[in-house]
Amino acid sequence: MRVSVQVRKAVETRADVLVLGRHSDEARPGPETAAVDARLGGLLSRVLAAEKFEGKPGQVSYFFTNGKLPAARVMVLGLGGRRGTSADAVRNAAATAARRARELGASTVAMYLAAEGVPARARAQATVEGALLGTYRFDRYLKEKSAKALTGLTVLEPDARQGAAVREGARLGEVGAAATALARDLTNEPANVVTPTYLADRAREIAKAGRLRVRVLDREDCAKLGMGAFLGVAQGSQEPPQFIHLTYAPRRRARRKVVIIGKGITFDSGGLDLKSADGMLRMKGDMAGSAAVLGLFQALPKLRLPVEVHGLIAATENMPSGTAQRPGDIVRALNGLTIEIGNTDAEGRLTLADALSYAAKEIKPDEMVDMATLTGAVVIALGLQVTGLFASQDGLAERLGAGAQAAGERIWRLPLHDDYKEGLKSDIADLNNISSQRGAGSIVAALFMREFTGGVPWAHLDIAGTAFSERDGSLGPKGGTGVMVRTLIAYLTRAGGSRR
């Protein structure tokens, strides 16, 4: 979809569908809506009254203009009440409008979703993100593809003084939505396509396109570094493991150095502790954390942030075979700690342990964040729409929380109770990869990984419930969600403005 910005009045705009926003508690329509209504001889007011349009979130009304406007149709979207309106209301309204316009057979849509208290730049960014993400489709393997598609999105701005802000907001929205779409594509692809080697190749392509540095370590390289935890998971698969290290460096001196790590299990059978058939069904998506890293690094060169960012992916399958890791095996991680394998299906934390150790030892960042579809326990705790956040430092947690709020993604901080670490003790190794105590599975997994952070400020995002949706949502269809890509962009933007 081609995105453009036009600084002009709504009544002058040519498009198949002209979209306007309306609050539920507006005493009178805004100037653009009023001008459209006047040009239509009061038709807009009459239609809204006849349909009892109240401006509630998600409410839609549309009608033909019969040649009285350059736009063929007018569509009005509810934004909810003016008090506390956020960019998220605009984002969701834009997604709804774009989908409805597509269903109507429109090719081009122009949107002016003026929400009370939302600055022009944030409004434009949310409009573009909503329209692009709301119309995302993964139909690569379908013979019969829908012929309906939006080809053009115009963001309207009637105030010429806001033109520059709106253009920058639209640009940022397009960058963030494209990065999220890439993460969705990778998560939706089947595991016979997305192998560790495939992820490494995509990382090289992204690095080449964005003039980034990339280093890919093979099994022998990882063995020389001492990544016994990662290689222990990989030893059951015929697919060779790949440890991917991407680097974005700003042109000027970096204000901070940040590591972003994504879990890269391209298929998780559970290993010898085999999952059930139902439990294995969606395990192609166990690499959603790595997909988010690749989406982020596609965006970074276009964002030009003053932050040095390193992206790490320990990519492998977790498979059962004659060479697979066994329950009771002991492996040694890169930082020297030994781990008893209590369950081969707790493999993600093992791969992340070596990635965290590598980051602390080789990169020495100011802070690091990992994302992983790690535990079913976080789904029990927070459901399918909230990401679990663990952090060793309050400031880092606050910046991630602010980034999630800006992106319209939900996260909730969970505690790191040291008492729960007791269950990770092993009689014959430094740690066990599962707890001997019941409950708090997400907390225990986070406590396990904290042992490999080397004291660097660290946060863990458990996206097991949010990385893949089993139903259509407001910002996308069933399937991979690309969760946390836009949150990380917003977080890194804030990190670039802080020297804390």
N, C-alpha and C positions, 0 to 999 in steps of 0.2 A: 504494500500500500504506500503510495507516494504521499508524504506529509508536507504541507505548506502552511505559511502564515499570511493572512491578509489583514491589513489595517484598513478596515472599511466598515460601513454600517451594515447591519443585518439585512435591511431592505434592499441593499444594492448587491447582495451576494448571489452568485449563480451556482447552483448545485442541485442534485436530484432531491436531496433532503436538507433542509435548514433546521438545526436543532437548537432550541433555547431552553434554559433552565428556569425553574419556578420554585420558590420557597413555599412551604405550607402556610406560613404566617405573614405573607406579604399583604400589606394593606392595599397596595396598588401595584400594578406591574412595573417592572423596570423600564428605563427609557427605550431600550432596544425592542423589548416585547411590545411596549405601547406603540412604538412607531410601526411595527409590523401589523399590529391590530388595526391601526388607523388606515394603513395602506389597503388592508383587506376589508375595510368598511365594517369593522367590528366582528368579523367572522371568527377570529381566534377566541374572543370573549364568549361568543355564543356557543361555540363548540365545547369549551371548557365547562361552561355552565350546564350544558345539556348532558355532558358526561360526568358531571359532579366531580370534576378534577380538583383534588385537594392539595396537590404538591407533595404527597408523601413519597419517601424514597422508593424508587423503582416504578412509580406510576407513570404511564405513558399515554399521550394523546397525539393523534396526527391526522392530517387532512390535506387535500389538494388545494393549491392556491388558484387554480383556474386561470393562470397567466397574469395574475395581478402582481406577482413578484417574479424576479428572475429565478428563484428557487421553485421547483415543481411541487414540493410538499413542505409543510411545516410540521415539526415534531416538538412537543413540549415534554420535558422530563421533570419529575419531582425531585427536589433536592432536600426535602425535609425542612425542619425549622431553622431559622437563621442563627439562633443561639448555639454556639459550639460547633458550627459547621466547619468541616475540615476538608482538606484536599481529597480525602477518601470518598466523600460524598460525590465530588466531581468525577473521580476516577470510576466509581461504580455506575454513575449516570451515563458517562461516556461509553462504557462497555455495553450497557443496556441499549443505548441509542444506536450504536454501531451494529449490534446484532440485529436489532429490529429493522434498521435500514437495509441491511443485507437480505433479510427475509422478504422485504418488499421488492427486491430486485434492483435496488439502487446501486449505482456504481460510484457516485461521489456524494460526500456528506460534508457539510460545514457546521461547525459547532461554536456556540457562544454560551458557556455554562458559568455565568457570573454568580459566584457563591459569596455570601456575606462573610467578610473577614479573611478570605483567601486571596493572597497577593497574586498579581497577574502572572508572574513567572511560575509560581506553584500551580496555579490554575491551568496554565498551558501545559505544563509537564504532566499533570494528572489527566488532562483530557487526552493527550496522545497515548500515555500509558494505558488508560482504560480502553480506548478504541482499538489499539493494536493487540493488547492481551485478550480483550473480550472477544475478538474475532479469530483468535488463534485456532488452527486446525492441524492435526497430524493425520494426513491421509495418504502418506507415501505408498502404502501397500494396498490401497483400495483401487480396484479396477474402475468402479463407478465413482467419480469425484463430482462434488457439487459444482454446478456451473455458476452459482451465485457467489460473487466476490466483490468487495469494495476495492476500488483501485485508487481512490483519492480521498484524503482527509484534509480539510482546511480548518485551521484554528483561527477564529475571528477575534479581532481586537478593534473596537471602534475608537479607542483613545490613542491617538498617534504618540502621545508621550510614553505609552507603555509598550511601544512596538519592539524595542530592543529586548526588554525583559521577556516578552512573550516569545520572541524568536529563540532566545536562549533556553527558556523553559521547554519549548517544543523540541529543541535539539536534544536536551537531556532526557526528555521522555522517550524519544525515538531510540536513543542509545540504550537506556535501561530496559525498554521493552524488547529490543533485539537480543540483548544479553540474556534476558529471561527466556525468550523463545528458544535460543540455542540450548539452554539448560533443559528446557522441556523436551526438545527434540531428542537429546541424548538419553534422557530418562525413558522416553517412550520407545526408543529403538529396542529391538529384541537382543537378547544376550548373544545370539550367534553372529550378530553384527558388531555390537559394542564389546569388544574384547580389550584386555589390557593394551595390546598392540594398537588397536584402533584409537584408544584414548591418547596414547603417545603420539600417534600420527596427527590427530586433531590438534594436540598441543603444539606440535611443530608448525602446522598450518597457521594457527592463531599467532604464534610467535613471529613467523615470517611476515604475515600481513600487518602486524602491529609494530614490527621492528623491536621485538622483545628478545630477551635471552632465554634460551631453553636448554636444559640438560636432562637427558634420560639415562638412568642407570639400569643396567640389566642385572640378571641374577648374580653374575660373578662380581660386578661392581658392588652390589649390596652386601654380598658375603664378605668382601674385603673390608667394608665399613663396620661389619658386625651386626647387621640387621637380622638377627636370628628370629625375632618375633614375627616380622613380616614374611620372611622366607619360610617359616614353619607353616604358615597358612597356605602359602603358594605351592608347597611341595606336593599337594595332592592333584594338581591340575596339569594337563598337557599344555595349557596356554602359558607362555613365559611371562613372568612378572615384569612390570615396568615401574620404576620409581621416577616420577616426573617432577622437575623443578623449573618453574617459570619465574622470570624476574622482570618486573617493571621498574624502571629507574627514571625519576624526573630529570629534566635537563639541568636544573639548578640543584643546589644542595638540598637533600631531603630533610623534611622537618621531623619525620619519624620513619622507623623501619618496622614493618608489620608483616607477619606471616599468616597466610590463610591456607588452611589444610582441609581437604575434602576426602572423605572415605571413598575408596575406589574399588569396592568389591563388585565386579561386573556381573557375577552371578553367585548367589549364596545358597548352596544346597544344605548347608549346615555341617558339611564334612561328614565324618563318621558318626557324629551325633546328628543323624539325618533328620531334616525337617519333615513334617507331614506334607501331603500333596497340596493341601490348602495353604499351608505356611510357606510353601516354595513358589506359589503361583506368581507372585509379584516381585520375586527376588531379582529380576532384571533391573529393578529400580534401586538396588542396594548401593548403586554408585551415584545416587543423586547429589551427594556432597561434592564429588569430583566434577559432576556436571555444572554445579554452581560455580566452582572455581574456574572452569573453562569459560563459562559465560561472563564472569567477572573480568577475566583477562582479555576477552574480546573487547570489553568496554573501556578498560583503563587507558589505552593510548588516546582515545577520543575525549576522555575526561580531563587529561592533563593535570592530575592532582600532584601536589608537592610532597608526595609520600612514596617511599620505596616499598614496594609490595612484592613479596615472594609467595608463590602458589605451589603447594606440595600435594602430590597424589601418589599414594602407594597402591598401585593398581594390580589386582590379581583376582582370580576366581577362588572360591572355597568349595572344593569338590572332594567326594569320597573316591578312593582308589587304593591300590596296593601300596602306594607311596605316601598316602595321606597321613597327616598328623594324627596321633592317637590320644585319647584321653589318658592323662597320666604322664605324657611326655613333658620334658623340661626344655625350655628354650632360653637363650640369653639375648636380651635386647641390646640395642646400640649403646645405651648408657651403662651397661654392665649388670643390670638387675636380671636375676633369673626368675622365670615364670613357669609355674606348674599349670598344665592345661587341664582345667577341671571340666571344660566342655568345649568341644571344637566349634560349636555354633556361637560362641562368644569371640568371634574372630576379628570383628571390626576394631575392637579396642587394642588388639595385638598389632595390627597394621598401623594404627594411629600412634601407638606407643613409640614405634621406631621413627615415624614421621615427626613426632614432637621432639624426640631426642635429637634427631638430625637438625631440626630447626634451632634448638637451644645451643647445640654444639657448633654447627657449621655456619649458621647465619647470625646468631646472637641478636635477635630482634628486640625492639622495645616492648612489643606485646604480640601475642598470637591468638588466633581464633581457629577452632576446628568445627566442621559441620559433618554430621554423620546420622544416617538412618540406623541408630544404634540399639535402641531397646523398645520392646513392646510395652514395658512398664510406663514409659512416658505417655503412651496412648491412653493407658488406664488412668493416669494422673490428670492429663490435660485434654484428652480427646483428640480429634482429628484436625482441629483448626488452630492449635496453639503450639508453638515450638518451645521446648524446654531450654532454658538458659542456665548455665552454671558458670561462675566466674570467680577467680581468685582475687580480684580487685574491684572495689565498688565503682571507681571511675570508669573502668572498661565496661562494666555491666551497664552503667548509665548511658554511655555513648552508643552501645548496641541497642539499648532500649529506645533512645531517641531516633536512631536510624530506622528501627522497625516501625515506630510511630509515623515517621515521615513517609515510609514506603507503604503504609497501610497493611503491614504484616504483624501478626500477633505473636508475642513472645512473653514468657513468664519465668521469672527467676526462681529457681529451686535451690535449696541449701546444700552445702557441702559439710555435712556433720562428720567430724573426725571419728566419732564413736563407731560409725558404720564401717570404718576401715578394718575393724577387728575381724570381720568375716572374710577378708582377703588374705589372711595369714595362711601360709602353707608350712607343713612340717619339714619339707625337704627343699624348698626354694624360697626366694625372697617374697614372692607373691603368688597367689592363685588368680587365674583370670575370671573366676566367678566367686561369689560369696557363699560361705557355709551357712549364713543366716538368711531367713526369709524376708521378703519385702524390700522396698526401696531400691529396686533394681537399677533405675536410672542414676540415682545418687551414687551407688556403689561403682557403677561403670565410670562415672566422672571422677570419683576418688582414685580409681585405678589409674586412669590416664594422667591425673595430676602428678603422679610419681615420676613422670617422664618429661616434665616441663622445665626442669632445671631451675626452678624458682622464677622463671620469666612470667610476668603478668599474662594470664591465659583465660580464655573463655571457651566453653564447649556448647554448641547448639545441637540438641538432639531433635532431628527433623523426621523421626520415624513416622509420626502421625501426619505431617504436613507436606511431605515430599511428593506424595501420590494421592490423588483424589479418586474415590470410587463413584463420584457423581459430578455432574456439571455444577460449576460454581459461578459466582458473579463475575470473576475475572478470567474465566477459562473453562474449557470442557473437562470431562473426565480424563484422567491420566496424570502425567508428570506436571507439576506445578511450577517448577523453577524457583521454589521458595528460597528466600534469603539472598538472592542475587541483588535485588534492589535495596534490601536492608544493608548489605555490605557496602554497596556504592555510597549510600547515605552515611554510614558509619565512617568510611574512609575519607569522605568529604569533610566530616567533622574532625577526624584525626589530623587532617592536613592543616586545619586551622587552629590546632592546639599543640602546645609544647609540653603538656603535662606529662 
